[in-house]
């Protein structure tokens, strides 16, 4: 394969996308990265960086036509997934198509698909204005969220009717299409499921337990893989359900990230599913630690028309990520550095604490990733710091 045929298009350049750029380069591809210029690390690590917003589809397409790429790929971004599938469809590259991309990024279309397929999900209502709140007959509490955003942006738990209209207005302000979804609140623990698909065959990779700030914003404070609170029976039920979700949304190629809630009776409800790997380093780091599988490399393989390599490269371990919200979290990181230095896998750049409200994933100050041989070691470490595993 000559250099021209090894051109790989990557959509997005932030820290969560950078492992994709580095992996693709290590695999011998020339990386052409498109993103709005903001000083992100991927702007420097890319072979070629193009300061173009990822929503400028045709502008990106015109450049891609000149590059004759072998594939187009992104990880951890719903918005980028639309661009990836648009470019792939126009250039005849591997992708799931625009119908699938829209169903897997618009929460209302996703709910309609789940309902049509008879899958266990939350009942919801699409709203276009706060005034519609008066006509909704709902059982509280409910969740209000934008129809087309990720990363906990614009998500609110509403416990009484007087809170509904303001929550709808706020969710709409985060939405690209200025619409919101009002859905029933699903009780239980939160989990996410990682798969990679090749020609419609779905391969389970990992189950992650999610921890959040709780109501009203539900910003992720950390993730644990494999989960602490999970039975083999429930995991078996999940493995039966998620491929049906992927088929329902037309996801035949590449990564997927399915979010679930499971109540105390073992009832599973699908929250949403994206045709991308989990953000928050779930796909790029935690899966590799806990399973030994190069999830990022598998995504590059699929994008370039190759069956993904899924052989473990090392023995499974326990992995977790914890996010920085305040000084206490920084103190906890210092404690781990002093007492459990071998457990630290990676620490991000950490922004100066400026006292801002952490309203969604993008406003957190940084993170650190831990890796241990046993769950006992991991729970011992997290038990010494301000992280509630209950």
Buried (B, 14 or more C-beta within 10 A) or exposed (E): EEEEEBBBBBBBBBBBBBBBBBBBBEBEBBBBBBBBEEEBBBBEBBBEBBEBBBEBBEEBBEBBEEBEBBBBBBBBBBBBBBBBBBBBBBBEBBBBBBEBBBBBBBBBBBBBBBEEEEBEBBEBBBBBEBEBBEEEEBEEBBBBBBBBBBBBBBBBBBEEEEBBBBBBBBBBEBBBEBBBBBBBBBEBBBBBBBBBBBEEEBBBBBBBBBBBBEEBBBBBBBBBBBBBEBEEEBBEBBBEBBBBBBBBBBBBBBBBBBBBBBEEEEEBBBBBBBBBBBBBBBBBBBBBBBBBBBBBBBBBBBBBEBEBEBEEEEEBBBBBBBBBBEEEBBEBBEBBEEEBEEBBBBBBEBEEBEEEEBBBBEBBBBBBBBBBEEBEBBBEBBEEBBBEBE
